[in-house]
Amino acid sequence: MTAGLYSARARLRVLLLERLAPGGQVLTTDRVENYPGFPEGISGFELVDRMKSQAERFELPIRNEEVMRLDLRAEPKRVFLPHEELEAKAVILALGATWKKLGIDGEGLFTGKGVSYCATCDGPFFRDQQVAVIGGGDTAMEEALFLTRFASKIYVVHRRDRLRATRLLQERAMDDPRIEFLWETVPTRILGGSGVEGIELRHVRTGEVYTKPIHGVFVFIGTVPNTQLVKGQLELDEEGFILTDQNMETAVPGVFAAGDVRSKLFRQISTAVGEGAAASYSAERYLESRGHH
Ligand SMILES: Cc1cc2nc3c(=O)[nH]c(=O)nc-3n(C[C@H](O)[C@H](O)[C@H](O)COP(=O)(O)OP(=O)(O)OC[C@H]3O[C@@H](n4cnc5c(N)ncnc54)[C@H](O)[C@@H]3O)c2cc1C
C-alpha cells in the first residue's frame, strides 16, 4: 500500500495487484498500538481503511486479482493474472507472509472448526470456553491477551522455558489470571469429533504426554514467506525470504521487495511501510536511469 501510494504520488504509471483485500495481515489485527501517529492505538481495519483512502487520493489503481506467475527476467517483466498478461518495467514485490502450521494430527481436519491462525477473526466463537494458544512471541502474547475477552481460560503452550515476547506483553500476560503457561511443552495431536475437544501435549524434557480439554487452538508460531512465485528467479535466504540490498533492490534489475517477504530480523507495519516507501523510490530511480519516466 505504501509503495503504491508513493508511486502514484510520484506520478508513475503504477498498478497495485491484491488477491484478497488490500491490507494484508493488518486486516486480521485487532488493535495496533505501536504504529506511530495513533496515541490511543487504532484497529487494524481502520488503519487499512485510512491507508487505502490516502492511496486513492493520489489515484492509485487497485485491482483485485491474484498474480499467478511472474517472469522477472524478461524485459519488460511479465505478470500473469488468471485471465490476462501484463507487462511492467519494474516490479515491487510486497507479497507478505503466511502463518506457519504446526504439522500435527488433527490440525488440517479442524482448521476453521476450532483451529485458528487469527484470534481477532475467531476469538468471539469461544465465549466462556477453554482454549490453547501455541507460541511464545509477541503475536502469541497479543492474541492470548485478546482472547481473555472471550475465553474462560487460555493455556499458552510454549516449547521453551521462557518467552520471546517483549517485556511489556510478557508482564501483561503473566498478570492475567485467565492465562496459564505450559512451559517446555509441545502439542502433539488435536482431538475431537465435530469440533475440537482437546489437545494432546508432550513435555519436551520429561517426555510426559497428557491431554487438556479445550475447544479452540490458536497457532502463532511464526510465518513463512509468500515466495512460491519467485522461486528460482530471485535469491532467497534459507527460509525462503527475498534478499535485497538496503535500498530494497534484488539482484535482478528492476525488481524490488518490501515488507514481511524480505529477509530481515523485524517484521512490523512500521518496517513494512518504510520499506514500501524506499522500494518505490528505488523503482523510480531505476526507471529514470533507463529513461522510462
Ligand atoms: C495477528 C497479527 C497481529 C499483528 N500485530 C501487529 C502489531 O500490533 N503491530 C505491527 O507493527 N505489526 C503487527 N503484525 C505484523 C504486520 O501485520 C506485518 O508485519 C505487516 O502486515 C507486513 O505487511 P506486508 O505488506 O509486508 O505483508 P502482508 O500484510 O502479509 O501483505 C501481503 C499482501 O500480499 C498479497 N499477496 C500475496 N501473494 C499475492 C499474489 N500472488 N497476488 C496478489 N496478491 C498477493 C496478500 O493477499 C496480502 O494482502 C501483526 C500480524 C498479525 C498476523
Ligand as a Chemical Component Dictionary entry (heavy atoms), coordinates in Angstrom:
data_LIG
# 
_chem_comp.id                   LIG 
_chem_comp.type                 NON-POLYMER 
_chem_comp.pdbx_formal_charge   0 
_chem_comp.three_letter_code    LIG 
# 
loop_
_chem_comp_atom.comp_id 
_chem_comp_atom.atom_id 
_chem_comp_atom.alt_atom_id 
_chem_comp_atom.type_symbol 
_chem_comp_atom.charge 
_chem_comp_atom.model_Cartn_x 
_chem_comp_atom.model_Cartn_y 
_chem_comp_atom.model_Cartn_z 
_chem_comp_atom.pdbx_ordinal 
LIG C1  C1  C 0 -2.480 -11.277 14.203 1  
LIG C2  C2  C 0 -1.383 -10.301 13.851 2  
LIG C3  C3  C 0 -1.101 -9.238  14.683 3  
LIG C4  C4  C 0 -0.090 -8.296  14.330 4  
LIG N1  N1  N 0 0.098  -7.216  15.152 5  
LIG C5  C5  C 0 0.967  -6.244  14.757 6  
LIG C6  C6  C 0 1.081  -5.026  15.533 7  
LIG O1  O1  O 0 0.416  -4.830  16.543 8  
LIG N2  N2  N 0 1.988  -4.090  15.100 9  
LIG C7  C7  C 0 2.748  -4.259  13.979 10 
LIG O2  O2  O 0 3.505  -3.355  13.614 11 
LIG N3  N3  N 0 2.660  -5.395  13.243 12 
LIG C8  C8  C 0 1.783  -6.386  13.597 13 
LIG N4  N4  N 0 1.682  -7.532  12.847 14 
LIG C9  C9  C 0 2.610  -7.719  11.700 15 
LIG C10 C10 C 0 2.188  -6.880  10.489 16 
LIG O3  O3  O 0 0.821  -7.115  10.232 17 
LIG C11 C11 C 0 3.045  -7.249  9.274  18 
LIG O4  O4  O 0 4.409  -7.040  9.579  19 
LIG C12 C12 C 0 2.671  -6.388  8.067  20 
LIG O5  O5  O 0 1.308  -6.530  7.769  21 
LIG C13 C13 C 0 3.508  -6.767  6.845  22 
LIG O6  O6  O 0 2.994  -6.104  5.723  23 
LIG P1  P1  P 0 3.281  -6.607  4.252  24 
LIG O7  O7  O 0 2.551  -5.671  3.358  25 
LIG O8  O8  O 0 4.728  -6.808  4.056  26 
LIG O9  O9  O 0 2.646  -8.086  4.150  27 
LIG P2  P2  P 0 1.157  -8.627  4.324  28 
LIG O10 O10 O 0 0.413  -7.847  5.333  29 
LIG O11 O11 O 0 1.306  -10.104 4.515  30 
LIG O12 O12 O 0 0.504  -8.337  2.897  31 
LIG C14 C14 C 0 0.854  -9.052  1.734  32 
LIG C15 C15 C 0 -0.291 -8.981  0.750  33 
LIG O13 O13 O 0 0.093  -9.552  -0.499 34 
LIG C16 C16 C 0 -0.989 -10.267 -1.019 35 
LIG N5  N5  N 0 -0.493 -11.281 -1.948 36 
LIG C17 C17 C 0 0.381  -12.294 -1.676 37 
LIG N6  N6  N 0 0.588  -13.036 -2.787 38 
LIG C18 C18 C 0 -0.160 -12.476 -3.779 39 
LIG C19 C19 C 0 -0.369 -12.786 -5.153 40 
LIG N7  N7  N 0 0.224  -13.841 -5.739 41 
LIG N8  N8  N 0 -1.184 -11.996 -5.893 42 
LIG C20 C20 C 0 -1.793 -10.920 -5.313 43 
LIG N9  N9  N 0 -1.638 -10.581 -4.019 44 
LIG C21 C21 C 0 -0.838 -11.349 -3.256 45 
LIG C22 C22 C 0 -1.660 -10.872 0.206  46 
LIG O14 O14 O 0 -3.005 -11.199 -0.060 47 
LIG C23 C23 C 0 -1.520 -9.752  1.231  48 
LIG O15 O15 O 0 -2.634 -8.887  1.240  49 
LIG C24 C24 C 0 0.679  -8.473  13.149 50 
LIG C25 C25 C 0 0.391  -9.569  12.307 51 
LIG C26 C26 C 0 -0.632 -10.465 12.632 52 
LIG C27 C27 C 0 -0.956 -11.606 11.693 53 
# 
loop_
_chem_comp_bond.comp_id 
_chem_comp_bond.atom_id_1 
_chem_comp_bond.atom_id_2 
_chem_comp_bond.value_order 
_chem_comp_bond.pdbx_ordinal 
LIG C1  C2  SING 1  
LIG C2  C3  SING 2  
LIG C2  C26 DOUB 3  
LIG C3  C4  DOUB 4  
LIG C4  N1  SING 5  
LIG C4  C24 SING 6  
LIG N1  C5  DOUB 7  
LIG C5  C6  SING 8  
LIG C5  C8  SING 9  
LIG C6  O1  DOUB 10 
LIG C6  N2  SING 11 
LIG N2  C7  SING 12 
LIG C7  O2  DOUB 13 
LIG C7  N3  SING 14 
LIG N3  C8  DOUB 15 
LIG C8  N4  SING 16 
LIG N4  C9  SING 17 
LIG N4  C24 SING 18 
LIG C9  C10 SING 19 
LIG C10 O3  SING 20 
LIG C10 C11 SING 21 
LIG C11 O4  SING 22 
LIG C11 C12 SING 23 
LIG C12 O5  SING 24 
LIG C12 C13 SING 25 
LIG C13 O6  SING 26 
LIG O6  P1  SING 27 
LIG P1  O7  DOUB 28 
LIG P1  O8  SING 29 
LIG P1  O9  SING 30 
LIG O9  P2  SING 31 
LIG P2  O10 DOUB 32 
LIG P2  O11 SING 33 
LIG P2  O12 SING 34 
LIG O12 C14 SING 35 
LIG C14 C15 SING 36 
LIG C15 O13 SING 37 
LIG C15 C23 SING 38 
LIG O13 C16 SING 39 
LIG C16 N5  SING 40 
LIG C16 C22 SING 41 
LIG N5  C17 SING 42 
LIG N5  C21 SING 43 
LIG C17 N6  DOUB 44 
LIG N6  C18 SING 45 
LIG C18 C19 SING 46 
LIG C18 C21 DOUB 47 
LIG C19 N7  SING 48 
LIG C19 N8  DOUB 49 
LIG N8  C20 SING 50 
LIG C20 N9  DOUB 51 
LIG N9  C21 SING 52 
LIG C22 O14 SING 53 
LIG C22 C23 SING 54 
LIG C23 O15 SING 55 
LIG C24 C25 DOUB 56 
LIG C25 C26 SING 57 
LIG C26 C27 SING 58 
# 
